[in-house]
Amino acid sequence: MSRLEWILGILLAVLLLLAVGIALMLWFRPTMDTMDEPDIGFDPMQPAPTSIYEGQTAHSAYGLAQETAVSDQPDAILLSVSGDWPHGSGLAQLEDGKTTWIFFFYSPSTGKTAVYSVADNNIIHISDGTYTPANAPLLDAGNWVLNSNEAMQRFLDGGARAFLQREEVTTTTIHFTTDNPDNQLVWDMMMFSIGSNNLFQMRINATTGEVMNNE
């Protein structure tokens, strides 16, 4: 992928996760008589406030997502998984590989997709759509071995930790897919600097844990 495609992908993931965050806040909103006036002050160069959700690893969230997807579409198979750590997330927040996850499932019999968000074992059905796989058949998610916390450690050790220390304010997005031209299950890891527009990225084999490339 080109640098522009990476950046556009990050921005798309951030926008999707912001929409999920709004949905979650509406889902769990307090009653009107107890709700305080919100503070909308926001400085993009300062760390984001701590989320009320502790998050979980991708493997931990996958079980609930798969169970729900199959109940909606019996032949549903995993297409992709995305997770995001918002601007200003520190090393401690990144290291455990826990966040809110977006799962895309695909039904070969109908050609339809279903998108779910999982946060702290709470699931929300976000949307439905259609999809035509670029590669057929899709790769077997049963060969997905490397969990998000393990992928994150390889990412940090491979240069992302130094990038974070140098750039200070970043946003991080990681993406797992069963439909890619390399015909391998991979984690695509991206860390983007808000201030300098610098980007650090890495691709990791999600079955073997091998770092395939980084830059």
N, C-alpha and C positions, 0 to 999 in steps of 0.2 A: 504493500500500500504506500501511496505517496504521503508526504507530510501533511498536505491539505486534507487528504482523506482521513488520516488519523485525527486531525483536529476537528473536522466535521463530525466524525464518529463520537468523539468525546463530548462535543456540544450536544449532539442528539441524545446521548445517554444521560447527560446531566439534566436536560429538559424533561426527559421521560421520568427520571427519578424525582425531579421536583414535582411533577404531576402526581406521582405516587405519594410523595410526602403530603401534598395537599389532601389527597383522598384519605390518607391515614388520619390526618388531623381532624377531618370532617367526621370520620367514622368513630373516633374516640373523643370527640369534642365534649367539653364539660357543658352542663346546663347553663342557660343564659343568666340565671340569677347568681351564679357563682363565678362567672367568667370575668376576668379583669380586662381592662382596656389594653389591647396589644401594643407593644413597642415596636414600631416598624423601622427604627433607625438601623442602618446597615452600612458598614464600611467594607468594601470588597477586598481591601488589603489587610484586614484583620481576621484572625481565626473565627470560623463559624461556631455558633453556640453548640454545646454538647447536646446530642440527640437524646430524646426520652427513650429511645429504643436501644437496647444493648447490642442487637444484631446477633447473627449466628453464622456459622460457616456455610458454604454453599452445599456441601454434602448433607449437613443437618437440615437445611431448608428443602432440599430436593425431595425427600420422602413425602412430605405433606403436599408439595406441588404436584408430584407425580400421581399421588392418590386422588387428588381433586381433578386433575386433568383427565385421568382414565374414567372417572365417574361421569364426566361431561362428554367425553368422546372415547369410547372403549379402545380404539386403536391408536390413541394419542402417543406420540413419541417425542422425546426431547429434541428441540432444535437448537436452542441456545440459552445461555445464562449470563446475566450482566450484574455487576455490583459496582457501587460508586462510594468514594469517600470524599466529601465536599471540601471546598477550599479551606485551607488552614488546618486540616486534619494532621495531627502530629504523629510521630513515630509510634507511640504507644497505641494509638487508635488503629494504625495500619498493621502492626505486627501480628495480631491474632487472626487477621483475615476474616473478621466478622463485620457484616453490614446487612442492609436490606437488599434482597435479591429479586431480580426480575427474570421470570422463566417464560420462554416461548415454547409452546408445544404445537405439534403439527399432526393432523389426521390424514394419512395417505388416502383413505377411502373417500373423504369429502373434499380434500384440498384446502381445508380450513385451518386456521391457527387460533390459539387461545393464549392470552397473556395474563400471567398472575404475578402478584407481588407477595413476598413472604417476609414478615418482620416479626421476630420473637414468637414464632409458631402461630402467627395470625396470618391468614391468607385472604387476599382480595382478588377477585376476577376483574381485571382491568378492561380488557377489550377482546374482540374477535376480528378475524380478517381472513385473507386468502394468501396462499404462498405457492410458488413453484420452485422446488429445490434445484439448485444449480448442479448438484451431484446426486446421482441415484445409483444404488440406494444410499440413504443417509448412514453415517457411521453409527456403530452401536454404542450407546451411552453406557452400557454395562462395562465397557473398557475404560471408563473414566475413573482413574485411580487417584490422581493428585488433587487433594482438597485445596480450598482457597487459602487456608493458612500456610500450607506447604508451598504453594505457588508464590505467595506473598514473600515468604522468607527467601526464596531464590531470587525474586525480583529485587528485594532490598539488598541482599548480599552481592548481587550482580551489578550494582551501580545506583539503584534508586535511592538508597540511604544517603549516599554522598550527594546526589542531585537534590534531595530534600533539604539537607543541611546547607547547601549552597543557595538554593532558591527561596527557602523558608516558607513561602505561601504557595501551595500547590493544590491541585485536585487530581484524584487518582481514579481510574476506571479499569476494571478487568472484565474480560469477555471470554466465555467458553462457547464453542460451537461444534456441532456435529456435521456441518455442511461447509466444507472449505476445499479449495483446489489442491491443497497439499495431501488430501486424503488421510489426514491424521487428526486425532483429537488434540486440540491445543488450547492453551490459555494465552490470550493476547493481553499484555499488561501495559498500561499507559499512565504516565505521570506528566502533568502539564503545569507549567509555571504561569500563574496569573499575571505577574508583573512583567516578565521578560518574553513571554510567549515561547520559551524553550520547551522542548518535549523530550522525554526519555521513554523508550519503549523496549519491550522484550517479548519474545514468543517462546513459550515453554510447552514441551510435549506433555499432555495431560495424562498419558499412560505411563511413560517411563520417567518423567521428571527432568528429562534432558533440556537444557537451554539451547534452543535452536538458533536464535539470533537476538542481539540487543544492540541498541544504538542511542 
